[in-house]
Each structure stands twice: as structure tokens, then as C-alpha cells.
Amino acid sequence: MSDFALCIGIDYSGAQTPTARLKNLQVYAAQSGGMPQKRVSPARSNNGQPCNWTRAEIAHLLLEQSRQGVRFLAGIDHGFSFPLAYFRRYGLASWPEFLADFVRHWPTDGDHVYVDFVRDGVLHERGGPAPGLRVGEASELRLCERWTSSAKSVFHFDVQGSVAKSTHAGIPWLKRLRDEAGERIHFWPFDGWVPAPGKSVVAEVYPSIFRNRYAKEDRTADEQDAYAAARWLADMDARGALAGYFAPPLTDLERATGEREGWILGVM
């Protein structure tokens, strides 16, 4: 029996600003027992055609689902946290503390803020935070990234397949969701490895793990990643297999690391 009414796959992008409409932002969702369908932005162009999503709209979509009492499982394609070395470097003890500290130095949920505005000091010139105060090295990997064959560091900018920009753009929206949804959403694994009964779940996914399981058909690469994420989540839910993926075989020390660094759902 399915645990979730809706499984949502989100292919993310850190380009431009949170209110920019980006073709790389894609959302697919599967109802219990169904196949993923493309979800389009509620906004419409002047001629009535659907618009591309914005990062702000995607956060609002998840928030509204939680407010309406829909129990969903959403997989988002960006890092939710940083390596343990970053926590030690800046004296951060927990993920909530990391979130609060991060948004002070990377306010990338601001309407007109590019990730590169923070990186290049443009935001500092406008009275914002100075660059370089919260950074990492491209060689620094989280434990879950070391457990995969191809995941890149959340600090590895400006290379093919990089998730650094989307991660730095997306983390402030996780904090907003957490602040506004309250107890309705379980952020895995930070709120516990076993999701609380009845709660929606938001988790990090890495579509490269399972994108080739499903025929691409006429979808773009970004659509396929969102589709594959939603399809895999729905498939595992229908099989009753999610409990196993929510409990990867970690030692106590590895589990404690994952509670701060986060984990990629599907990595075992």
C-alpha cells in the first residue's frame, strides 16, 4: 500500500534569480498507482500559454500541498547541506544552525539575487554580505557523494554536471519551507531517518542514479530527470521499498555525519 498520495520529482536550476522563469526547472508528479505527469507553472503568458517555473513558485507549490493536507514525497535535485569539514570550519553544530548561518551569507532567495552576485562581491557592493566568508573547496565531498561514482562536490562550480550553483540557490528555500510549513514537512534525514507517520517528506535525490531505468521518449534532459525522480519514488513507494532506502546501512558514526551533511535518497 502506498505511503504517499503524491510523489514529486524536481529537476533544479540555480541560474539567474529566484523569480526568473527557467526551462531547466522541471516538475513531474505521480499520484498513488499512477505514472508521472508533467506539472506546469500556474502562471500564464499573455497568449495564455504555460510559463516556465521559477524557484519561488516551486517552493510555493510544496508549501501549498502541505497546507492542503496532501501527504507527498518530493525529491529535489540539489544538495541540502555541506560537508562536515564546513561545519567544523565555521563552528556549526546542527543542520538548523547551518541553514540560519547560510542564508545570512548567501541570501540567494532574494528577488534580484544571482548566486554569482554573492560569489563575485556584487551583492556586497549593494550592502549585502561580503564574498568568501562561507566557502569550501571543490575537492570536499560529503559522505553520500563519496558513496556514488559520479556525484560532484557542492562547492564545485562552473563545470559540466555541477550542482554547486543549484545547491547555493536552493538551500534558502529549504529554510523558508521549514519555517513556513512547520511540523507538516519532514526534511530527511535531518528530522530523523524514519519519516514521522502522516508527514510529507522532502529529500535530496540524484537523478543520474536512476534516469536510465526509464525510456526518455520525447522529454528533454531536464524533463527526464524530473520524470525519473518522480517515477522512481512512486515505484519504490508502490513496492513498499522506501523504508529500506530511508535506512541506508550506515555505522553510528556515518549516521551522525549524515544527520548534518544530509544524504541522497537512493544511495545505499
N, C-alpha and C positions, 0 to 999 in steps of 0.2 A: 504493500500500500504506500502511496506517495506521501512524503512528509511535507511537501511544499505545494502550494496552489500554483506557483509560477516560478519558473527558472529563467533567469535573465543573464544573457551574455553581453558584455560591453567591451568593445574594442576602443581603446582610449587614444587621445592625442593631446600633447602639450603644446601644440602650435598656437601662435597668436595669443589672444586674450580669452578669458572665460566666457565672454559674450559673443565671440566670433563663431560664425557658422562654418563648420569644418566637415568636409566629406569623409575624413578619416575617422570621425566619431560615428560609430555604428552600434545599434542596439537590436538584438533579437531576443524573443521571449517565447517560451513554450509553456502552455498550460499542462496540468497533470494529464499524462497519457497522450499528449499531442506533439506535433512537430513544431520546431521553432518558426516563428513568423517575424518578419522584419517590422520593427516599431519605428515610426517616423515622428519627427518633432511635431508638437501641436501647432507650431507657427506655420503660417502660410504666406506665400509670396503675393505680390499684387495681382497675379493672374490665378490665384487660388491653388497653386502647386505647393506640395510639402517642401519645407526648408530643411537644410541640414541641421543637425543638433548643435547645441552649444554645451560646454561643460556645466554651466549653471543650470541648464534645463535638465540634464541627466541627473544631477543631484536632486533637483525638484521632483523628477519622476519617481525616484526611490523614496523620497520623503512622503510624497502623496500616497504611494502604495502602502506605506506603513501606517499612515493616518487613516486610510480606508479599511484597515484590518486585513489586508491581503498578506498572507504569510508567503514570503518569497525568499529565494536563494539567488543572490546576484554575484556573479563572478566578474571582476574588473581587472583589466589587463594593465596594471601598473603596480609598482612596489608600494606597500603600505607602511614600510618602516625602513630603517637603515641598519648597517652592520653594528655589532656590539662594540667595535672599536670606536665608533662615532659616539655612542652613549658614554663610554668611558672618557673620551676626549673632552666632552662638554658637560660632564657631570650630571647626566640624566639617568634617573633610576627606573623609570617606567614608561610605557607607551603613552599614556595620557600626558605625562610630563614632556615627552618628546613632541607630541602634537602641539602643545601650547607653546613650546620653545620654537618649533619650526615655523609656525605662522607669524611669529614676531620677526623672524629673519627672512622668510620667504612668503610675503603676503600675496601669493600668486592667484588668490581668488578675487582680487580687486578687479573692478570692471575693465580697467585700461592697462593692466599689468601683464607684460610678457615675462616668461621665465628669464629670457636674456636681459631684460631690464635690470633684474637683480644681479645676474652674473656680471654684467658689464658696468655696473655702477650708475646706470641712468636713473634708477629709482632713488638712489642716494642723493643725486643732484636735485631731486624734487622733494627732498626732506625725508626720504624713506631710509631703510636700513642700509648700512654700508656693505659692499660685497666682501666675500671671503671670510665672514665671521662664523659661518656654519657650512663647512665644505668637507669633502672626502676625496680619496684617491681612486682613480679608475681601477686600480688593482684590488680594492677592497670589496670582498664578496660576503653576502650573508650565507649562513649555513645552508639554507634551502637552495641558494643559487649554486653552491658547490656540489649539491646533490643532483644537479642536472648536467646535461652535456653541453648546453649552449646558452644558458641564461647569462646575461651581462650584468655588470655592476650597476647599481642605481646611481653611481657617480660617473658613469662612462658616457659622456656627452658626445654628440657630433659624429657618430659612427652608424653604419647600417645596422638596423635592428636594435638600436639603443632604446632603453626605457627610461633613461635619466630625465629627459625633459617632461615626459608624461607623468613620471613619479613626482617631480617637483611641482608640477601643475595640479596634480590630483590630490595630494595629501591634505591641503587645507579644506577641500570639500569633504573629506572623511571626517575631519573635526566638526565641520558645520552639521553634517548628518548626525554625528554622535550627539552634538549639543542639542539639536532640534528634535530628533526622534526619541531621545531619552532611552528608556528601557525597551522600546519596541524592536530595536535592531541589535543583534548580537554581532560584534565585529570579531571575526575568527582569525587567529586563535587568542587574540588579546583579552577577550572577555571570557576565555575558557576554551579548552579543546573540544568539549562536548557542548554544542549549542543548547541553550535552555529551551525546554518544550514550549511551543507556541510562538516563539520569536522568529522574526525574519533574520536572515543571515547575509552578511556582506563579507566576501572573501576575495583574496587575490588569486588570479588564475594566470596561466602562461599558455596561450593557445597553441604554441608550437608543439606542445606535448601531444595534442590530440587533433590538430587541424586536418591531418591526412587520413583520419579514420572515416571522414565523411566526404562524399563526392562534392566537388566545388560547384559544378553546374555553371550557372551564368553569374555567380556572385563575384564581386571584386575581392581582392585580397583582404581588405578590412572587413567587408561583409562576411567573408568566410570565417575569419577569426571570431567575430561576434556570434555567428551561427554555430560554429563548432563548440564554443564555450557553452552556449545555451543547450545545445544538443547533448553534450557530454554530461552536464549537470542533470538534465532531465532523464537521460538514460540511467545514470547511476542512482538517481532517486527512485526510478521505477523498479530497478533491480534490488533495491534495499541495500545498496553497497556504500552509501555515503558515510555510514558510521565508521567503516574501515578507513576511509580517506580522512575523516575528521580526527583519526587517531593514528598518525604515522608512527612507525616503530622507532621511537627515539629513546635515548637514555634520559635519566633525570636531568643531567647537565644540558643535553641537547634540547630538551623540552623547555627548560628555563631560558635558554638562549632564544628559542623560537617565540617565547612569550613577550620578548622585547623586539626581536628582529622581524617577527612575523613568519609566515610560512605560505608556500604556494599550494593551494588545494589541488591534489592530484599527484604531488611529488611524494613518493613512498621510499 
